[in-house]
């Protein structure tokens, strides 16, 4: 039976928040990889926390993550990214192609316009602390404990700024489109994405682009979690059905 390894590019702000809620952090700025069993078997989560002490640029993150997943590229794989993780996965796919390595069988872009569209909130990372916290809170995806606990806030705030700085500094360079199908997930109340921006994904692949919308804001993947997971599972199941025996 064919298998698909789903590589989750987890670097959006919500992931940074989750790291500190769990009481741990990654101090060496190296990607950590976690394989999952059970219902999400054959899923590989690649997580990197952006250090505030280092220049927040996407290119070195992409290079590190491409190296981290290279040992797993003997299997067919799909990329999933949410928010800034979308650009991370997109650029990793491009880098793998440039290096002559295996390409994803599918790219799942969640909560983000196509990369040629500039991020709406570029500049937010430069706001004073109180204004920055208010702006991030408006996304409705930040755990309240991070805002109420001074120690957690001191740890979390510089890293979240670094995360959003990466997003703000991203510069799209036009290249040949990908060749895999793209699945675009969005929230019907997400003010960070637009119809034009979501439709822009059609120019980023020579294959099919499919769209699915869920109830919720930028963090619809939490409020509509089961529906989102079901949709991803269905898309991957259809993909596996078209894979040759043995992958």
VOSE-957929 format. One line per 3 residues: number of its first residue (from 1); their letters; for each residue x, y, z of N, C-alpha, C, CB. Coordinates in steps of 0.1 Angstrom, whole numbers, plus 2048, in hexadecimal, padded with zeros to 3 digits. Glycine has a CB too. Example, Ala and Ser with C-alpha at 12.3 -4.5 7.8 and 13.67 -1.06 7.14 Angstrom:
1 = as = 884 7C7 84E 87B 7D3 84E 884 7DF 84E 871 7D3 85A; 880 7EA 847 889 7F5 847 881 800 84F 88D 7FA 839 .
% end
This chain:
1 = xxx = 808 7F4 800 800 800 800 809 80C 800 7F6 800 80C; 805 816 7F8 80D 823 7F7 80B 82B 804 809 82B 7EB; 816 832 807 815 83B 813 819 849 80F 81E 835 81E .
4 = xxx = 813 852 816 817 860 814 81C 866 821 80B 869 80F; 827 86B 822 82D 872 82E 828 880 82D 83C 870 82E; 821 885 837 81C 892 837 826 89B 840 80E 893 83D .
7 = xxx = 82D 8A4 83A 836 8AD 841 82F 8BA 844 843 8AF 838; 82F 8BC 851 828 8C8 856 832 8D3 859 81F 8C5 863; 831 8DE 851 83B 8E9 854 834 8F2 85F 83D 8F1 847 .
10 = xxx = 839 8F0 86B 832 8F6 876 83B 901 87B 830 8EC 882; 838 90E 877 840 919 87B 837 925 87D 84B 91C 871; 82A 924 87C 821 92F 87E 821 934 88C 813 92C 879 .
13 = xxx = 81C 940 88F 81C 945 89C 816 93C 8A6 815 953 89C; 80B 935 8A3 804 92C 8AC 80E 921 8B1 7F8 926 8A5; 817 91D 8A9 821 913 8AD 82A 918 8B7 828 90D 8A1 .
16 = xxx = 82F 925 8B5 838 92B 8BF 830 92C 8CC 83C 939 8BA; 824 930 8CC 81C 930 8D8 81B 923 8DF 80E 936 8D5; 819 919 8D7 817 90B 8DD 824 907 8E4 813 901 8D2 .
19 = xxx = 82F 90A 8DE 83C 906 8E4 83D 90B 8F2 848 90B 8DC; 839 918 8F5 83B 91D 902 82F 919 90C 83B 92C 901; 824 917 906 819 911 90F 81D 904 914 80C 910 907 .
22 = xxx = 824 8FC 90C 829 8EF 911 835 8F0 919 82C 8E6 905; 83A 8FC 91B 845 8FE 925 853 8FA 920 843 8F6 931; 854 8F9 912 861 8F5 90D 865 8FF 901 862 8E7 908 .
25 = xxx = 871 8FF 8FD 875 907 8F2 881 901 8EB 878 915 8F6; 883 905 8DE 88E 900 8D6 899 90B 8D6 88A 8FC 8C8; 8A4 909 8DD 8AE 914 8DE 8B8 914 8D3 8B4 913 8EB .
28 = xxx = 8B9 909 8CC 8C4 908 8C2 8BF 90C 8B4 8CA 8FB 8C2; 8B3 90F 8B2 8AD 914 8A6 8AE 909 89B 8B4 920 8A1; 8B0 8FD 89F 8B0 8F2 895 8A2 8EC 894 8BB 8E7 899 .
31 = xxx = 89E 8E7 888 891 8E1 887 890 8D4 88F 88E 8DE 878; 885 8D2 896 883 8C5 89C 878 8BE 894 87E 8C8 8AB; 87A 8B1 893 871 8A9 88C 86A 89F 895 878 8A1 880 .
34 = xxx = 85D 89D 893 855 894 89B 84D 88B 892 84D 89B 8A5; 84E 87E 893 845 875 88B 83A 871 894 84D 869 886; 82E 86F 88D 822 86D 894 81C 85F 891 818 878 891 .
37 = xxx = 816 858 89B 810 84C 898 801 84D 89B 816 840 8A0; 7FA 842 89A 7EB 843 89D 7E4 848 891 7E9 84B 8A9; 7D9 851 893 7D1 856 888 7D9 85E 87E 7C6 85E 88E .
40 = xxx = 7E4 864 882 7EC 86D 879 7F9 865 876 7EF 87A 880; 7F8 858 875 804 851 872 80B 856 865 801 842 870; 818 855 864 820 85A 859 820 869 858 81B 853 84C .
43 = xxx = 81D 870 863 81E 87F 862 82B 883 869 812 885 86A; 832 88C 863 83F 891 868 83D 8A0 86B 84B 88E 85F; 83E 8A4 877 83D 8B2 87A 84B 8B8 87C 834 8B5 887 .
46 = xxx = 84E 8C3 874 85B 8C9 875 858 8D7 87B 861 8CA 867; 85E 8D9 887 85B 8E6 88E 868 8ED 890 854 8E3 89B; 868 8FA 88D 873 903 891 86E 90F 898 87B 906 884 .
49 = xxx = 874 913 8A3 870 91F 8AA 87B 92A 8A5 870 91D 8B9; 876 935 8A0 87F 93F 89B 885 947 8A7 877 949 892; 892 947 8A8 899 94E 8B3 899 95D 8B1 8A7 949 8B4 .
52 = xxx = 896 965 8BB 896 974 8BA 8A5 979 8B9 88F 97A 8C5; 8AE 970 8BD 8BC 975 8BC 8C2 974 8AE 8C5 96D 8C6; 8BB 96D 8A5 8C0 96B 898 8B8 973 88E 8C1 95C 894 .
55 = xxx = 8BE 977 883 8B6 97E 879 8AB 976 873 8C0 983 86D; 89F 97B 873 893 973 870 892 973 861 887 979 877; 898 96B 85A 897 969 84B 892 95B 848 8A4 96D 845 .
58 = xxx = 88B 95A 83D 885 94D 83A 890 944 834 87A 94F 830; 899 948 82C 8A2 940 825 8AA 936 82E 8AC 948 81D; 8B0 93A 839 8B7 930 841 8AD 926 847 8BE 937 84C .
61 = xxx = 8A1 92A 84A 897 921 850 894 916 845 88A 928 854; 892 91A 839 88F 911 82E 89A 907 82C 88C 919 821; 8A6 90C 82C 8B2 903 82B 8B3 8F9 836 8BF 90B 82A .
64 = xxx = 8B1 8FD 842 8B1 8F4 84E 8A7 8E9 84D 8B0 8FC 85B; 89B 8EE 849 890 8E4 848 891 8DA 83D 882 8EB 847; 896 8DF 832 899 8D6 826 8A3 8CB 82A 89E 8DE 81A .
67 = xxx = 8AD 8CF 832 8B7 8C5 837 8B0 8BB 841 8C3 8CC 83D; 8A7 8C1 849 8A1 8B8 853 898 8AE 84D 899 8C1 85D; 891 8B1 842 888 8A7 83D 88E 89E 832 87C 8AE 837 .
70 = xxx = 89A 8A1 82E 8A1 899 823 8A1 88A 826 8AF 89E 820; 8A4 886 832 8A4 877 834 897 870 832 8A9 875 843; 88C 878 832 87F 872 831 879 872 822 875 879 839 .
73 = xxx = 881 877 819 87C 879 80B 87C 86C 803 884 883 805; 87F 861 809 87E 854 802 86F 850 800 885 849 809; 866 857 808 858 855 806 851 860 7FF 851 853 814 .
76 = xxx = 846 85D 7F8 83E 868 7F3 839 871 7FF 831 863 7EB; 838 87E 7FD 835 887 808 82C 892 804 842 88C 80F; 825 898 80E 81D 8A4 80B 822 8AE 816 80E 8A1 80D .
79 = xxx = 820 8BB 812 823 8C6 81B 816 8CC 820 82C 8D1 814; 816 8CF 82D 80B 8D7 833 811 8E3 83A 802 8CF 83C; 80C 8EF 838 811 8FA 83F 805 903 842 81B 902 838 .
82 = xxx = 805 90A 84E 7FB 913 852 801 921 854 7F3 90F 85E; 7FB 92B 84F 800 939 850 80E 93A 84B 7FF 93D 85F; 817 93F 853 825 941 84E 82B 933 84A 82E 948 858 .
85 = xxx = 826 928 850 82B 91B 84C 828 918 83E 825 911 855; 81E 91F 838 81C 91D 829 828 921 821 80F 924 825; 82D 92D 824 838 932 81C 844 929 81E 83B 941 820 .
88 = xxx = 846 925 82B 851 91C 82E 851 90F 826 851 919 83D; 845 909 826 844 8FC 81E 845 8FF 80F 836 8F6 821; 840 90A 80A 841 90D 7FC 84F 90F 7F8 839 91A 7F9 .
91 = xxx = 857 916 800 865 919 7FC 86D 90C 7FE 86B 924 805; 86A 904 808 871 8F7 809 86F 8EE 7FC 86D 8EF 816; 862 8EE 7F7 85F 8E6 7EB 868 8EC 7E0 850 8E7 7E8 .
94 = xxx = 869 8F9 7DF 871 8FF 7D4 87F 8FB 7D5 86F 90E 7D4; 884 8FB 7E2 893 8F8 7E4 895 8E9 7E0 897 8FB 7F2; 88C 8E1 7E4 88E 8D2 7E1 88F 8D1 7D2 883 8CA 7E7 .
97 = xxx = 887 8D8 7CB 887 8D7 7BC 894 8DC 7B7 87B 8DF 7B6; 899 8E7 7BC 8A6 8EC 7B7 8B1 8E2 7BA 8A9 8FA 7BE; 8B0 8DB 7C5 8BA 8D1 7C8 8B9 8C4 7C1 8BB 8CF 7D7 .
100 = xxx = 8AE 8C3 7B9 8AC 8B6 7B2 8A6 8AB 7BB 8B8 8B1 7AC; 8A0 8AF 7C6 89B 8A5 7CF 88C 8A3 7CD 89D 8A9 7DE; 886 899 7D4 878 896 7D2 86F 8A1 7D5 875 889 7DB .
103 = xxx = 864 8A3 7CE 85B 8AD 7D0 84E 8A8 7D7 856 8B3 7C2; 847 8B1 7DE 83B 8AC 7E5 830 8A8 7DB 835 8B8 7ED; 829 89E 7DF 81D 899 7D7 811 8A2 7D8 819 88B 7DB .
106 = xxx = 811 8AA 7E3 806 8B4 7E5 80B 8BF 7EE 7FA 8AD 7EB; 806 8CB 7ED 809 8D6 7F5 7FC 8DB 7FB 811 8E1 7EE; 7FB 8DB 808 7EF 8E0 80F 7F2 8ED 815 7EA 8D6 819 .
109 = xxx = 7EC 8F8 810 7EE 906 815 7E2 90A 81D 7F0 910 809; 7E5 90D 82A 7DA 910 833 7DB 91F 839 7DA 906 83F; 7D1 926 837 7D1 934 83D 7DA 93E 838 7D3 932 84C .
112 = xxx = 7DD 93D 82B 7E7 946 825 7E4 949 816 7F5 941 827; 7E5 956 813 7E5 959 804 7F0 953 7FD 7E5 968 802; 7EF 953 7F0 7FB 94E 7E8 807 957 7EA 7F7 94E 7D9 .
115 = xxx = 813 951 7E9 81F 958 7ED 822 965 7E6 82B 950 7EB; 81C 967 7DA 81E 974 7D3 817 980 7D8 81B 972 7C4; 80E 97D 7E2 806 987 7E9 80D 98B 7F6 7F7 983 7EB .
118 = xxx = 80F 998 7F8 816 99C 804 80D 99A 811 81A 9AB 803; 813 997 81C 80C 995 828 806 9A2 82D 816 98F 833; 7F9 9A1 830 7F2 9AD 834 7F7 9B4 840 7E3 9A9 837 .
121 = xxx = 7FC 9AD 84A 800 9B3 856 80F 9B5 857 7FC 9AB 862; 816 9B6 84C 824 9BA 84C 826 9C7 853 82A 9BA 83D; 830 9C7 85D 832 9D3 865 82D 9D1 873 82B 9DF 85F .
124 = xxx = 824 9C8 875 81E 9C6 882 829 9C2 88C 813 9BB 882; 833 9BB 887 83E 9B6 890 846 9C1 896 847 9AD 889; 844 9CE 891 84C 9D9 896 844 9E1 8A0 84F 9E2 88A .
127 = xxx = 838 9DD 8A3 830 9E5 8AD 835 9E4 8BB 821 9E0 8AD; 833 9EE 8C3 837 9ED 8D2 82F 9E1 8D8 833 9FA 8D9; 835 9DC 8E3 830 9CF 8E9 821 9CF 8EB 836 9CD 8F6 .
130 = xxx = 81B 9D9 8F1 80C 9D9 8F4 804 9D8 8E7 808 9E5 8FC; 808 9E0 8DD 801 9E1 8D0 803 9D4 8C9 806 9EC 8C8; 80F 9CE 8CA 812 9C1 8C3 809 9B6 8C9 821 9BE 8C5 .
133 = xxx = 808 9B6 8D6 800 9AB 8DD 7F2 9AD 8D9 802 9AC 8EC; 7ED 9B9 8D8 7DF 9BC 8D5 7DC 9B7 8C6 7DB 9CB 8D6; 7E6 9BA 8BD 7E4 9B6 8AF 7E4 9A6 8AE 7EF 9BB 8A7 .
136 = xxx = 7ED 9A0 8B5 7EE 991 8B5 7E1 98B 8BB 7FA 98C 8BC; 7DC 991 8C6 7D0 98C 8CC 7C4 98C 8C3 7CD 994 8D9; 7C4 996 8BA 7B9 998 8B0 7B9 98C 8A7 7BB 9A4 8A8 .
139 = xxx = 7C3 984 8A5 7C3 978 89D 7BA 96D 8A4 7D1 973 89B; 7B8 96E 8B1 7B0 965 8B8 7B6 957 8B8 7A2 964 8B2; 7C3 956 8B8 7C9 949 8B9 7D4 947 8C3 7CE 946 8AB .
142 = xxx = 7D6 952 8CB 7E1 952 8D5 7DB 94E 8E2 7E7 960 8D5; 7E1 944 8E8 7DC 940 8F6 7DD 94B 900 7E4 934 8FB; 7D2 94D 907 7D2 958 911 7DD 957 91C 7C5 959 918 .
145 = xxx = 7E1 94B 91F 7EC 949 929 7F8 951 925 7EE 93A 92B; 7FB 952 918 807 958 914 807 967 917 80A 956 905; 7FB 96D 917 7F9 97B 919 7F8 97E 928 7ED 980 912 .
148 = xxx = 7F3 975 930 7F1 978 93E 7FD 975 946 7E5 970 943; 805 96B 942 811 968 94A 81D 970 945 814 958 949; 823 978 94E 82E 981 94A 83A 979 945 831 98A 955 .
151 = xxx = 83D 96E 94C 849 967 948 847 960 93A 84C 95C 953; 83B 95B 938 839 955 92B 839 960 920 82C 94D 92B; 833 96B 923 833 976 919 841 97A 916 82B 982 91E .
154 = xxx = 84A 97B 920 857 980 91D 85F 976 914 85F 982 92A; 85C 969 916 862 95F 90D 85C 95F 8FF 860 951 913; 84F 960 8FF 847 95E 8F2 848 96A 8E9 839 95B 8F6 .
157 = xxx = 847 976 8EE 846 982 8E6 851 984 8DC 845 98E 8EF; 85E 983 8E0 869 985 8D7 869 97B 8CC 876 985 8DE; 866 96E 8CF 865 964 8C5 85A 965 8BB 865 956 8CC .
160 = xxx = 84E 96A 8C0 843 96C 8B7 846 977 8AE 837 96F 8BF; 84D 982 8B3 851 98D 8AA 85B 987 89F 859 998 8B2; 864 97F 8A3 86D 979 899 865 971 88F 878 970 8A0 .
163 = xxx = 85C 969 893 853 961 88A 84C 96A 880 849 959 892; 846 975 885 83F 97E 87C 848 986 873 836 987 884; 854 988 878 85E 98F 870 862 987 864 86A 993 878 .
166 = xxx = 863 97A 866 866 971 85A 85B 973 850 867 963 85F; 84F 973 854 843 974 84B 844 982 844 836 972 853; 846 98D 84C 846 99A 846 852 99C 83C 847 9A4 851 .
169 = xxx = 85D 995 83E 868 997 835 868 98E 829 875 995 83D; 85F 985 829 85E 97C 81E 85D 983 810 853 972 81F; 865 980 807 865 986 7FA 863 97B 7EF 872 98E 7F7 .
172 = xxx = 858 97B 7E8 855 971 7DE 85D 973 7D2 846 971 7DB; 863 969 7CD 86B 969 7C0 864 960 7B6 87A 965 7C2; 860 965 7AB 859 95D 7A1 862 952 79B 854 966 796 .
175 = xxx = 85D 946 79C 864 93A 796 85A 931 790 86C 932 7A1; 85E 926 78A 855 91D 784 84B 917 78E 85D 911 77D; 83F 915 78B 835 910 795 838 902 799 827 911 78F .
178 = xxx = 833 8FE 7A4 834 8F0 7A9 82C 8E7 79F 82F 8EE 7B7; 82E 8DA 7A0 827 8D1 798 81D 8C8 79F 831 8C8 790; 81C 8CA 7AC 812 8C2 7B4 805 8C9 7B6 819 8BF 7C2 .
181 = xxx = 7FA 8C2 7B9 7EE 8C9 7BC 7EF 8D1 7C9 7E2 8BF 7BE; 7E8 8DC 7CA 7E8 8E4 7D6 7DA 8E5 7DC 7ED 8F3 7D3; 7D9 8E2 7E9 7CC 8E3 7F0 7CC 8EF 7F9 7C9 8D6 7F8 .
184 = xxx = 7C3 8F8 7F7 7C3 905 7FE 7B8 905 809 7C1 911 7F5; 7BB 906 815 7B1 906 820 7B1 915 826 7B5 8FC 82C; 7A5 91A 829 7A3 927 82E 797 928 837 7A1 931 822 .
187 = xxx = 797 933 83F 78C 936 848 783 941 843 792 93A 856; 777 93F 844 76E 949 83E 76E 956 845 75F 943 83E; 774 957 851 775 964 858 784 968 85A 76F 963 866 .
190 = xxx = 78D 962 852 79B 966 853 79E 972 84B 7A4 95A 84E; 7A1 97D 852 7A4 98A 84B 7B2 98B 846 7A1 995 855; 7BA 980 848 7C8 980 843 7C9 97B 835 7D1 979 84C .
193 = xxx = 7BE 975 830 7BE 970 822 7B3 977 81A 7BC 960 822; 7B4 977 80D 7AB 97D 804 7A7 974 7F9 7B0 98B 7FF; 79C 977 7F2 798 96E 7E7 7A3 96F 7DC 78B 973 7E1 .
196 = xxx = 7A8 97A 7D9 7B3 97C 7CF 7BF 974 7D3 7B6 98A 7CC; 7C3 975 7E0 7CF 96F 7E5 7CE 960 7E5 7D2 973 7F3; 7C2 95B 7E8 7C0 94C 7E8 7BF 947 7DA 7B3 948 7F0 .
199 = xxx = 7B9 94E 7D1 7B9 94A 7C3 7C6 94B 7BD 7AF 953 7BB; 7CF 952 7C2 7DD 953 7BD 7E5 946 7BD 7E5 95D 7C5; 7E0 93C 7C6 7E7 92F 7C6 7E5 928 7B9 7E0 927 7D1 .
202 = xxx = 7DC 92C 7B0 7DA 925 7A3 7E7 927 79A 7CE 92A 79C; 7EE 932 79D 7FA 934 795 806 92D 79A 7FD 943 794; 805 927 7A5 811 921 7AC 813 912 7A9 810 923 7BB .
205 = xxx = 80A 90C 7A1 80C 8FE 79D 807 8FC 78F 805 8F5 7A7; 80C 8F2 788 807 8EE 77C 7FC 8E3 77D 812 8E8 773; 7F9 8DF 78A 7EF 8D5 78D 7E3 8DC 792 7F5 8CB 797 .
208 = xxx = 7DA 8D3 797 7CD 8D8 79C 7CE 8E0 7A9 7C3 8CD 79E; 7C6 8EA 7AB 7C5 8F1 7B8 7B6 8EF 7BD 7C9 900 7B7; 7B5 8EA 7CA 7A8 8E8 7D0 7A6 8F1 7DC 7A6 8DA 7D3 .
211 = xxx = 79A 8F7 7DE 798 900 7E9 78D 8FA 7F2 794 90E 7E3; 790 8FC 7FF 787 8F8 80A 786 903 815 78A 8EB 810; 77A 908 818 779 912 821 771 90D 82E 771 91E 81B .
214 = xxx = 776 912 839 770 90E 846 76C 91A 84E 77B 905 84E; 763 917 858 75E 922 860 769 925 86A 751 91D 868; 76C 932 86B 777 936 875 780 941 870 77F 92B 879 .
217 = xxx = 788 946 879 792 951 875 79F 94B 871 794 95A 881; 7AA 952 873 7B7 94D 86E 7BB 940 875 7C1 958 872; 7B5 93D 880 7B8 930 887 7AC 926 886 7BC 932 895 .
220 = xxx = 7A6 926 87A 79B 91D 877 7A0 90F 879 796 91F 869; 7AC 90C 878 7B1 8FE 879 7AF 8F9 887 7C0 8FD 875; 7AD 902 891 7AA 8FE 89F 79A 8FE 8A0 7B0 908 8A9 .
223 = xxx = 794 908 89C 785 909 89E 77E 8FE 896 780 917 89B; 783 8FB 88B 77D 8F1 882 786 8E5 881 77A 8F6 874; 78D 8E1 88B 798 8D7 88B 794 8CA 884 79D 8D5 899 .
226 = xxx = 789 8C4 889 785 8B7 883 782 8B8 875 779 8B2 88B; 77B 8C3 870 778 8C4 862 785 8C6 85A 76F 8D0 860; 78E 8CE 85F 79B 8D0 858 7A2 8C3 857 7A3 8DA 85F .
229 = xxx = 7A3 8BB 862 7AA 8AE 862 7A4 8A5 858 7AB 8A8 870; 797 8A4 858 78F 89B 84F 792 89F 841 780 89C 852; 793 8AC 83E 795 8B0 830 7A3 8AC 82C 793 8BF 82F .
232 = xxx = 7AD 8AE 835 7BB 8AB 832 7BC 89C 830 7C5 8B0 83D; 7B6 894 839 7B6 885 838 7B0 881 82A 7AF 87F 843; 7A5 887 826 79F 883 81A 7A8 886 80E 791 88A 818 .
235 = xxx = 7AE 892 80E 7B7 896 803 7C3 88C 802 7BB 8A4 804; 7C8 889 80D 7D4 880 80D 7D0 871 809 7DA 880 81B; 7C4 86D 80D 7BF 860 80A 7BD 85F 7FB 7B1 85D 811 .
238 = xxx = 7B8 869 7F5 7B6 869 7E6 7C4 869 7DF 7AE 876 7E1; 7CD 871 7E5 7DB 871 7E0 7E1 863 7E0 7E4 87B 7E7; 7E0 85D 7EC 7E6 84F 7EE 7E0 845 7E3 7E4 84A 7FC .
241 = xxx = 7D3 847 7E1 7CD 83E 7D7 7D3 83E 7CA 7BE 841 7D7; 7D9 849 7C6 7DF 84B 7B9 7EE 848 7B9 7DD 859 7B4; 7F4 844 7C5 802 841 7C6 804 832 7C2 807 844 7D4 .
244 = xxx = 80F 830 7BB 812 822 7B8 815 81A 7C4 81E 821 7AE; 813 80D 7C4 816 804 7CF 825 806 7D3 813 7F5 7CC; 827 808 7E0 835 809 7E5 839 818 7E5 83E 801 7DD .
247 = x = 831 821 7E0 835 82F 7E1 83F 833 7D7 83A 833 7EE .
% end
